[in-house]
């Protein structure tokens, strides 16, 4: 006879993992959560303060940044990368996050690592004002190596129909405002991993290691952007992920509108300059990395000051980096 354990799946370890993460997960819950931990599903009530609410959903993962976390054993920040990629996509359409679920796939359970990952996700959900409703931790023996990890998540959000952001609100003459990103967030790591071999060496020009710099967790913009949307201060927004500013800002441009971005309008963090010095051409840099702008807002010029003030109060540097002009939909750097 052959058991599930002999096939590589540790059911008792899975039970211990669930018991260990239970208080971490439920610490993110508020009175709007329906259901208990460990059930087949959990739910949330739709806020009553939003007229004509529209539910929005998005899903994403951390990507190959996880390989650097695996090589260094540093898992405490990856939950912020996961949550940010999802709730900030919701924010790009104006949606307030209502709940988050994760999917953690491993070659073999490793108690401290797996608990650290879930704790990181829970901490990020708390920062995003979003309950971690549940998730799945799955062992894949024989398919994944024992120390391999993959991580994905899905977020549910809500926005009033008359506050949904998109190209239909964008007009010629509007300002393009960038929210600062101090690091790589979770994008471009398939390229980055080819450029940096020794993760424990000093990052050039700093007293920090390469791993310290590259594994900095993603900024979460959602609470600030949602507040701006609910105050009717934003026309459209773009979450700057893979594709950089040109690949994401163009997604919110309607026919007849072009975005002109001024690259000298903000300071580019040193991590991007070091990547460029290692042989990445300017066009690839713009198409791969955020270059110090993690989120872009399209704003009526009369509302720019209010946007800058609120973002600054929340700890996000906000800078006018361009404007909307007449032309075919495109993002032009000038």
DRENDO-1510 file (C-alpha; in Angstrom, 1 decimal, always signed):
<recs>
REC; n; res; u; v; w
REC; 1; UNK; +0.0; +0.0; +0.0 .
REC; 2; UNK; +1.2; +3.6; -0.7 .
REC; 3; UNK; +0.1; +6.6; +1.3 .
REC; 4; UNK; -0.3; +10.2; +0.3 .
REC; 5; UNK; +2.7; +11.1; +2.6 .
REC; 6; UNK; +4.9; +8.6; +0.6 .
REC; 7; UNK; +3.8; +10.5; -2.5 .
REC; 8; UNK; +5.2; +13.6; -1.0 .
REC; 9; UNK; +2.1; +15.4; +0.5 .
REC; 10; UNK; +2.2; +16.1; +4.2 .
REC; 11; UNK; -1.5; +16.4; +5.4 .
REC; 12; UNK; -0.5; +16.7; +9.0 .
REC; 13; UNK; +2.0; +19.5; +8.2 .
REC; 14; UNK; -0.8; +21.2; +6.2 .
REC; 15; UNK; -3.1; +21.1; +9.3 .
REC; 16; UNK; -0.3; +22.6; +11.4 .
REC; 17; UNK; +0.2; +25.3; +8.8 .
REC; 18; UNK; -3.5; +26.2; +8.8 .
REC; 19; UNK; -3.6; +26.4; +12.6 .
REC; 20; UNK; -0.4; +28.5; +12.7 .
REC; 21; UNK; -1.7; +31.1; +10.2 .
REC; 22; UNK; -5.3; +31.3; +11.5 .
REC; 23; UNK; -4.7; +34.2; +13.9 .
REC; 24; UNK; -2.6; +36.1; +11.4 .
REC; 25; UNK; -5.3; +35.9; +8.7 .
REC; 26; UNK; -8.2; +36.7; +11.0 .
REC; 27; UNK; -6.4; +39.7; +12.4 .
REC; 28; UNK; -7.1; +41.4; +9.0 .
REC; 29; UNK; -10.9; +40.9; +9.3 .
REC; 30; UNK; -13.4; +43.5; +10.1 .
REC; 31; UNK; -17.2; +43.4; +10.7 .
REC; 32; UNK; -17.9; +43.2; +7.0 .
REC; 33; UNK; -16.4; +39.7; +6.7 .
REC; 34; UNK; -18.9; +36.9; +6.5 .
REC; 35; UNK; -17.9; +33.3; +7.3 .
REC; 36; UNK; -15.3; +31.7; +9.5 .
REC; 37; UNK; -11.7; +30.8; +9.0 .
REC; 38; UNK; -11.2; +27.3; +7.6 .
REC; 39; UNK; -14.4; +27.1; +5.7 .
REC; 40; UNK; -14.8; +26.5; +2.0 .
REC; 41; UNK; -15.2; +30.2; +1.2 .
REC; 42; UNK; -15.6; +33.5; +3.0 .
REC; 43; UNK; -17.5; +36.6; +2.0 .
REC; 44; UNK; -17.8; +40.4; +2.5 .
REC; 45; UNK; -20.7; +42.7; +2.6 .
REC; 46; UNK; -20.9; +45.4; -0.1 .
REC; 47; UNK; -20.5; +48.9; +1.5 .
REC; 48; UNK; -23.8; +50.7; +1.9 .
REC; 49; UNK; -22.2; +54.2; +1.3 .
REC; 50; UNK; -21.6; +53.7; -2.4 .
REC; 51; UNK; -24.4; +54.5; -4.8 .
REC; 52; UNK; -24.8; +52.0; -7.7 .
REC; 53; UNK; -21.8; +49.9; -6.6 .
REC; 54; UNK; -19.8; +48.0; -9.3 .
REC; 55; UNK; -17.7; +45.0; -8.3 .
REC; 56; UNK; -14.2; +44.7; -9.8 .
REC; 57; UNK; -11.8; +41.8; -9.7 .
REC; 58; UNK; -8.1; +41.4; -10.5 .
REC; 59; UNK; -5.5; +38.7; -10.2 .
REC; 60; UNK; -1.7; +38.7; -10.3 .
REC; 61; UNK; +1.5; +37.1; -8.9 .
REC; 62; UNK; +4.9; +38.1; -7.7 .
REC; 63; UNK; +6.8; +36.7; -10.6 .
REC; 64; UNK; +10.5; +35.8; -10.8 .
REC; 65; UNK; +11.3; +38.1; -7.8 .
REC; 66; UNK; +10.4; +35.0; -5.9 .
REC; 67; UNK; +13.6; +33.4; -7.2 .
REC; 68; UNK; +15.7; +36.0; -5.4 .
REC; 69; UNK; +13.7; +35.5; -2.2 .
REC; 70; UNK; +14.3; +31.7; -2.5 .
REC; 71; UNK; +18.0; +32.1; -3.1 .
REC; 72; UNK; +18.4; +34.4; -0.1 .
REC; 73; UNK; +15.7; +32.9; +2.2 .
REC; 74; UNK; +14.1; +36.4; +2.6 .
REC; 75; UNK; +10.4; +36.0; +2.4 .
REC; 76; UNK; +9.2; +38.8; +4.7 .
REC; 77; UNK; +8.5; +41.3; +1.9 .
REC; 78; UNK; +6.9; +39.1; -0.9 .
REC; 79; UNK; +3.4; +39.5; +0.5 .
REC; 80; UNK; +3.6; +43.3; -0.1 .
REC; 81; UNK; +4.6; +42.6; -3.7 .
REC; 82; UNK; +1.6; +40.2; -4.2 .
REC; 83; UNK; -1.0; +42.4; -2.6 .
REC; 84; UNK; +0.3; +45.6; -4.2 .
REC; 85; UNK; +0.1; +44.1; -7.7 .
REC; 86; UNK; -3.6; +43.3; -7.1 .
REC; 87; UNK; -5.1; +46.1; -5.1 .
REC; 88; UNK; -3.2; +48.8; -7.1 .
REC; 89; UNK; -4.7; +47.3; -10.2 .
REC; 90; UNK; -8.1; +47.8; -8.6 .
REC; 91; UNK; -7.2; +51.3; -7.7 .
REC; 92; UNK; -6.4; +52.1; -11.3 .
REC; 93; UNK; -10.1; +51.8; -12.0 .
REC; 94; UNK; -11.1; +53.5; -8.8 .
REC; 95; UNK; -12.1; +50.5; -6.8 .
REC; 96; UNK; -11.8; +50.1; -3.0 .
REC; 97; UNK; -10.5; +46.6; -2.1 .
REC; 98; UNK; -13.1; +44.4; -0.3 .
REC; 99; UNK; -11.2; +41.2; +0.1 .
REC; 100; UNK; -8.1; +39.2; -0.9 .
REC; 101; UNK; -7.3; +35.5; -1.4 .
REC; 102; UNK; -3.9; +34.0; -2.0 .
REC; 103; UNK; -2.6; +30.8; -3.6 .
REC; 104; UNK; +0.8; +29.5; -2.4 .
REC; 105; UNK; +2.2; +26.6; -4.3 .
REC; 106; UNK; +5.3; +24.8; -2.8 .
REC; 107; UNK; +7.3; +21.8; -3.7 .
REC; 108; UNK; +7.2; +20.8; +0.0 .
REC; 109; UNK; +5.9; +22.5; +3.1 .
REC; 110; UNK; +8.4; +24.4; +5.1 .
REC; 111; UNK; +6.8; +25.7; +8.3 .
REC; 112; UNK; +8.7; +28.9; +9.0 .
REC; 113; UNK; +9.0; +30.0; +5.4 .
REC; 114; UNK; +5.3; +29.4; +4.6 .
REC; 115; UNK; +4.2; +31.1; +7.8 .
REC; 116; UNK; +6.4; +34.1; +7.0 .
REC; 117; UNK; +4.9; +34.4; +3.5 .
REC; 118; UNK; +1.3; +34.4; +4.8 .
REC; 119; UNK; +2.3; +36.8; +7.6 .
REC; 120; UNK; +3.7; +39.1; +4.9 .
REC; 121; UNK; +0.5; +38.9; +2.9 .
REC; 122; UNK; -1.6; +39.7; +6.0 .
REC; 123; UNK; +0.6; +42.7; +6.9 .
REC; 124; UNK; +0.2; +44.0; +3.3 .
REC; 125; UNK; -3.6; +43.5; +3.4 .
REC; 126; UNK; -3.8; +45.5; +6.7 .
REC; 127; UNK; -1.8; +48.3; +5.0 .
REC; 128; UNK; -4.2; +48.2; +2.0 .
REC; 129; UNK; -7.3; +48.2; +4.3 .
REC; 130; UNK; -8.3; +44.9; +2.8 .
REC; 131; UNK; -9.2; +41.7; +4.7 .
REC; 132; UNK; -7.3; +38.5; +3.8 .
REC; 133; UNK; -10.3; +36.3; +3.5 .
REC; 134; UNK; -8.5; +33.0; +2.9 .
REC; 135; UNK; -6.4; +31.1; +0.4 .
REC; 136; UNK; -4.7; +27.9; -0.5 .
REC; 137; UNK; -1.3; +26.4; +0.3 .
REC; 138; UNK; -0.7; +23.5; -2.0 .
REC; 139; UNK; +2.2; +20.9; -2.1 .
REC; 140; UNK; +3.3; +19.9; -5.6 .
REC; 141; UNK; +5.8; +17.1; -5.0 .
REC; 142; UNK; +7.3; +15.7; -8.2 .
REC; 143; UNK; +6.2; +18.8; -10.1 .
REC; 144; UNK; +8.1; +21.5; -8.2 .
REC; 145; UNK; +11.5; +21.0; -6.5 .
REC; 146; UNK; +11.1; +20.9; -2.6 .
REC; 147; UNK; +12.4; +24.5; -2.1 .
REC; 148; UNK; +10.4; +26.0; -5.0 .
REC; 149; UNK; +7.6; +28.5; -4.3 .
REC; 150; UNK; +5.0; +30.3; -6.5 .
REC; 151; UNK; +2.6; +32.8; -5.3 .
REC; 152; UNK; -0.6; +34.4; -6.8 .
REC; 153; UNK; -3.5; +36.3; -5.5 .
REC; 154; UNK; -6.9; +37.7; -6.4 .
REC; 155; UNK; -8.6; +40.8; -5.1 .
REC; 156; UNK; -12.2; +41.9; -5.1 .
REC; 157; UNK; -13.1; +45.6; -5.1 .
REC; 158; UNK; -16.0; +48.0; -5.4 .
REC; 159; UNK; -16.5; +51.4; -6.8 .
REC; 160; UNK; -19.5; +53.6; -7.4 .
REC; 161; UNK; -20.4; +53.5; -11.1 .
REC; 162; UNK; -20.0; +57.2; -11.5 .
REC; 163; UNK; -16.5; +57.1; -10.1 .
REC; 164; UNK; -15.1; +54.3; -12.3 .
REC; 165; UNK; -11.9; +55.6; -13.8 .
REC; 166; UNK; -11.1; +55.2; -17.5 .
REC; 167; UNK; -10.3; +56.8; -20.9 .
REC; 168; UNK; -13.8; +58.3; -21.2 .
REC; 169; UNK; -12.9; +60.9; -18.5 .
REC; 170; UNK; -9.6; +62.0; -20.1 .
REC; 171; UNK; -9.4; +65.3; -21.9 .
REC; 172; UNK; -6.7; +67.3; -23.7 .
REC; 173; UNK; -5.1; +69.7; -21.3 .
REC; 174; UNK; -5.2; +67.5; -18.2 .
REC; 175; UNK; -2.0; +66.9; -16.1 .
REC; 176; UNK; -0.2; +63.7; -15.7 .
REC; 177; UNK; +0.8; +63.2; -12.1 .
REC; 178; UNK; +3.3; +60.5; -11.0 .
REC; 179; UNK; +3.5; +58.9; -7.6 .
REC; 180; UNK; +7.0; +58.0; -6.6 .
REC; 181; UNK; +8.3; +54.5; -6.4 .
REC; 182; UNK; +11.7; +54.1; -4.5 .
REC; 183; UNK; +12.4; +50.6; -5.9 .
REC; 184; UNK; +11.7; +48.0; -8.6 .
REC; 185; UNK; +8.5; +46.8; -7.0 .
REC; 186; UNK; +7.8; +43.4; -8.6 .
REC; 187; UNK; +8.6; +44.0; -12.3 .
REC; 188; UNK; +11.5; +43.3; -14.6 .
REC; 189; UNK; +13.1; +40.6; -12.5 .
REC; 190; UNK; +13.7; +38.2; -15.4 .
REC; 191; UNK; +16.1; +40.8; -16.7 .
REC; 192; UNK; +17.4; +41.9; -13.2 .
REC; 193; UNK; +18.4; +38.3; -12.3 .
REC; 194; UNK; +20.7; +38.2; -15.3 .
REC; 195; UNK; +22.5; +41.4; -14.2 .
REC; 196; UNK; +23.3; +40.6; -10.6 .
REC; 197; UNK; +24.9; +37.4; -9.6 .
REC; 198; UNK; +26.3; +37.9; -6.1 .
REC; 199; UNK; +23.2; +38.9; -4.0 .
REC; 200; UNK; +25.1; +39.4; -0.8 .
REC; 201; UNK; +27.8; +41.7; -2.2 .
REC; 202; UNK; +27.4; +45.5; -1.6 .
REC; 203; UNK; +25.1; +47.3; -4.0 .
REC; 204; UNK; +27.3; +49.9; -5.8 .
REC; 205; UNK; +27.4; +53.2; -4.0 .
REC; 206; UNK; +25.6; +51.9; -0.9 .
REC; 207; UNK; +26.3; +50.1; +2.4 .
REC; 208; UNK; +23.5; +47.7; +1.6 .
REC; 209; UNK; +23.6; +44.3; -0.1 .
REC; 210; UNK; +22.3; +43.7; -3.6 .
REC; 211; UNK; +19.6; +41.5; -2.0 .
REC; 212; UNK; +18.5; +44.3; +0.3 .
REC; 213; UNK; +18.0; +46.7; -2.6 .
REC; 214; UNK; +16.4; +44.3; -5.1 .
REC; 215; UNK; +14.0; +42.7; -2.6 .
REC; 216; UNK; +12.6; +45.9; -1.2 .
REC; 217; UNK; +8.9; +45.3; -1.0 .
REC; 218; UNK; +6.4; +47.1; -3.3 .
REC; 219; UNK; +4.8; +50.4; -2.3 .
REC; 220; UNK; +1.0; +50.0; -1.9 .
REC; 221; UNK; -0.8; +53.0; -3.4 .
REC; 222; UNK; -4.4; +51.8; -3.1 .
REC; 223; UNK; -5.5; +53.7; +0.0 .
REC; 224; UNK; -4.3; +57.0; -1.3 .
REC; 225; UNK; -5.7; +56.6; -4.8 .
REC; 226; UNK; -9.1; +55.3; -3.6 .
REC; 227; UNK; -9.4; +58.4; -1.3 .
REC; 228; UNK; -8.5; +60.7; -4.3 .
REC; 229; UNK; -11.1; +58.9; -6.4 .
REC; 230; UNK; -13.8; +59.1; -3.8 .
REC; 231; UNK; -13.1; +62.9; -3.5 .
REC; 232; UNK; -13.5; +63.1; -7.3 .
REC; 233; UNK; -9.9; +64.3; -7.9 .
REC; 234; UNK; -8.8; +61.8; -10.5 .
REC; 235; UNK; -10.0; +61.2; -14.1 .
REC; 236; UNK; -8.0; +58.2; -14.9 .
REC; 237; UNK; -5.1; +56.2; -13.5 .
REC; 238; UNK; -2.4; +53.7; -14.6 .
REC; 239; UNK; -0.6; +51.2; -12.4 .
REC; 240; UNK; +3.0; +51.2; -13.6 .
REC; 241; UNK; +4.0; +47.5; -13.8 .
REC; 242; UNK; +5.4; +45.4; -16.6 .
REC; 243; UNK; +5.6; +47.7; -19.7 .
REC; 244; UNK; +6.7; +50.7; -17.7 .
REC; 245; UNK; +5.0; +54.1; -18.0 .
REC; 246; UNK; +4.5; +53.9; -21.8 .
REC; 247; UNK; +3.0; +50.4; -21.7 .
REC; 248; UNK; +0.5; +51.3; -19.0 .
REC; 249; UNK; -0.4; +55.0; -19.4 .
REC; 250; UNK; -1.4; +54.3; -23.0 .
REC; 251; UNK; -4.2; +52.0; -21.7 .
REC; 252; UNK; -6.2; +55.0; -20.4 .
REC; 253; UNK; -5.9; +57.3; -23.4 .
REC; 254; UNK; -9.0; +57.7; -25.6 .
REC; 255; UNK; -8.9; +58.5; -29.3 .
REC; 256; UNK; -7.6; +62.0; -29.9 .
REC; 257; UNK; -5.4; +62.1; -26.7 .
REC; 258; UNK; -1.7; +61.6; -26.4 .
REC; 259; UNK; +0.4; +61.8; -23.2 .
REC; 260; UNK; +3.6; +63.7; -23.2 .
REC; 261; UNK; +5.9; +62.7; -20.3 .
REC; 262; UNK; +8.9; +64.7; -19.2 .
REC; 263; UNK; +11.6; +62.3; -17.9 .
REC; 264; UNK; +13.5; +65.2; -16.2 .
REC; 265; UNK; +10.5; +66.0; -14.1 .
REC; 266; UNK; +11.4; +63.5; -11.3 .
REC; 267; UNK; +14.5; +61.9; -9.8 .
REC; 268; UNK; +15.2; +58.4; -10.9 .
REC; 269; UNK; +16.3; +56.1; -8.0 .
REC; 270; UNK; +19.9; +54.9; -8.2 .
REC; 271; UNK; +18.8; +51.2; -8.6 .
REC; 272; UNK; +17.6; +52.0; -12.1 .
REC; 273; UNK; +20.8; +53.9; -13.0 .
REC; 274; UNK; +22.9; +50.9; -11.9 .
REC; 275; UNK; +20.8; +48.6; -14.1 .
REC; 276; UNK; +21.3; +50.9; -17.1 .
REC; 277; UNK; +25.0; +51.0; -16.4 .
REC; 278; UNK; +25.0; +47.2; -16.8 .
REC; 279; UNK; +24.0; +47.4; -20.4 .
REC; 280; UNK; +20.3; +48.0; -20.6 .
REC; 281; UNK; +19.4; +50.5; -23.3 .
REC; 282; UNK; +17.1; +53.5; -22.5 .
REC; 283; UNK; +14.1; +52.2; -24.5 .
REC; 284; UNK; +14.3; +48.8; -22.7 .
REC; 285; UNK; +14.6; +50.6; -19.4 .
REC; 286; UNK; +11.4; +52.6; -20.1 .
REC; 287; UNK; +9.5; +49.5; -21.4 .
REC; 288; UNK; +10.6; +47.2; -18.5 .
REC; 289; UNK; +10.8; +49.3; -15.3 .
REC; 290; UNK; +8.8; +51.9; -13.4 .
REC; 291; UNK; +11.9; +54.2; -13.3 .
REC; 292; UNK; +10.7; +55.8; -10.0 .
REC; 293; UNK; +7.1; +56.3; -10.9 .
REC; 294; UNK; +4.9; +53.5; -9.6 .
REC; 295; UNK; +1.5; +55.0; -10.3 .
REC; 296; UNK; +0.2; +57.6; -12.7 .
REC; 297; UNK; -2.9; +59.8; -12.3 .
REC; 298; UNK; -4.6; +61.9; -15.0 .
REC; 299; UNK; -5.9; +65.0; -13.2 .
REC; 300; UNK; -7.7; +68.2; -14.1 .
REC; 301; UNK; -5.1; +71.0; -13.6 .
REC; 302; UNK; -7.3; +72.7; -11.1 .
REC; 303; UNK; -7.1; +69.6; -8.9 .
REC; 304; UNK; -3.4; +69.0; -9.0 .
REC; 305; UNK; -2.6; +70.8; -5.8 .
REC; 306; UNK; -5.2; +68.8; -3.8 .
REC; 307; UNK; -3.8; +65.6; -5.3 .
REC; 308; UNK; -0.2; +66.5; -4.4 .
REC; 309; UNK; -1.2; +67.5; -0.8 .
REC; 310; UNK; -3.1; +64.3; -0.1 .
REC; 311; UNK; -0.5; +62.1; -1.6 .
REC; 312; UNK; +2.2; +63.8; +0.3 .
REC; 313; UNK; +0.3; +63.5; +3.6 .
REC; 314; UNK; +0.2; +59.7; +2.9 .
REC; 315; UNK; +3.9; +59.6; +2.3 .
REC; 316; UNK; +3.8; +59.4; -1.5 .
REC; 317; UNK; +5.8; +62.0; -3.4 .
REC; 318; UNK; +3.6; +63.3; -6.2 .
REC; 319; UNK; +4.9; +65.3; -9.2 .
REC; 320; UNK; +3.5; +66.6; -12.4 .
REC; 321; UNK; +5.4; +64.6; -15.0 .
REC; 322; UNK; +3.5; +65.5; -18.2 .
REC; 323; UNK; +0.3; +66.5; -19.8 .
REC; 324; UNK; -2.4; +65.3; -22.2 .
REC; 325; UNK; -2.2; +66.8; -25.7 .
REC; 326; UNK; -4.1; +66.3; -28.9 .
REC; 327; UNK; -3.0; +63.3; -31.1 .
REC; 328; UNK; -3.3; +59.6; -31.6 .
REC; 329; UNK; -3.2; +57.6; -28.4 .
REC; 330; UNK; +0.5; +57.1; -27.5 .
REC; 331; UNK; +3.0; +58.0; -24.7 .
REC; 332; UNK; +5.8; +60.3; -25.9 .
REC; 333; UNK; +8.9; +61.2; -23.8 .
REC; 334; UNK; +10.0; +64.7; -24.3 .
</recs>
